[in-house]
Amino acid sequence: MSATVLIVEDEPAIQELISYNLRNTGYVALSADTAEQAIAMVNEILPDLVLVDWMLPNMSGIDFVRLLRARPRTQPIPIIMLTARADEADKISGLEMGADDYITKPFSPRELNARIKAVLRRRIPEVSDEVIEIGGLRLDPTTHRVTVSDIQEEARPQEIMLGPTEFRLLHYLMAHIERVHSRAQLLDRVWGDHVFVEDRTVDVHIRRLRKALEIVEKDNLIQTVRGTGYRFSVRSEVSY
């Protein structure tokens, strides 16, 4: 699952350099020259991460960060600040306003990639390309395969055939093991923000996912929490 990164930077050369680097790394790069333009873009689609310069025309980057953190819809978005302001007080101010990381200019593309990867892994692990292995299931986002991992070594791993939505749903649940998610939360994170479908759509795909996992006796890992939602759990106590 490719992460979408919004770059809020008013210097065209830096903006293009970052965009080029992110695209080559496999990210979807969106660009905005001002905070106002970025707000309009965020209102249309939520990015997975925002890179924002402190010094922007009109609304500053720090005010933009404050705005994102004040709105429930945008509050969870990971934010990395890019700025030439290297004073410790500025770094502390940026982090206290809600930035997840703070990178001073000039910076290397390799450092930026490493920082982005670390923040995404910490804040939204479902967009990571790292293999997840839990409860006898092995999910590889890069190859888009789910296999049974707790079989005998000499046996060939058994692949579980999933549709694209079921794969994304399983990836999200496995990336947040033991955490209960409401139908609305799953719709936002798996189907995408601004996708208007009924909550019961989640139930349909959960049933499909369980049916696929039932073949390898792993359907019990997808648990229903009555009146709340669903979770991925290796614990035996299940509330159906």
Phi, psi and omega in degrees: 000114182284130178279144177261124182245126176263123180258119178249097188209128184267354176267111186304320183295316180291319179301315181292321178299314180294316180300314180300315181296317181293317179298320178293336180274347178110002179274159170267119185255126173244148185230144175221141181273337183223164177295324180296319177294321179296321179299317179298322180290319180294328177294335180274315181209137181278125173283163177278338180202148178240130170256122186227132175282144179291313186270098179237153177293150180064258179280129180285163178298323182292325176290326176295317177299315179300320179295315179298319182287340182276343182260128182305323183292324184257355184303323183281351185296127175294141183229132173241128178269136175244123185200156175275354181279104188257002180295145179302321181298322179293318178299314180297319180297316179297317180291321180291332178285346176126000177292143178274337179204166187216116182242129180267146176275146356283155180224159179267146177304325180294319178295318180299315179300318180295319180293317179299314181299318181294317180293317179296319180297323182281318187268318181222077185298342182290346177265001179282152177269007182286142178292137177247130180229108184215139171060028180087004176248142177236116182248124180246105182296330183290314180270352180060045180233144174239125181231161175276124186257349184257040176257170182299145185302324183283347181276151179282132180304133181271124182272140178258122183275119181233148172285167183303318181291318179296324178296313180297322179296313179296318179301314181296315181295318180292327180289343180234054185305139178073354180270135181272133181238133175286166177299320180297319179295318179294321177299316181295316188274329183262314181276330178111148179293145180070018172260114189261096176228161182289150179302327183293346174302324178299317181299320180299314183285330174297318178297319178296319179296315178298321180298319179292321180284337180298329181300326180252016176060042178240009183294339180290348179286338177265106189249145176262129174255109189305128177079000183236302183164222185227158176210159170258123185214142176264359180280151186279336183285112185240139177250097179258000000 
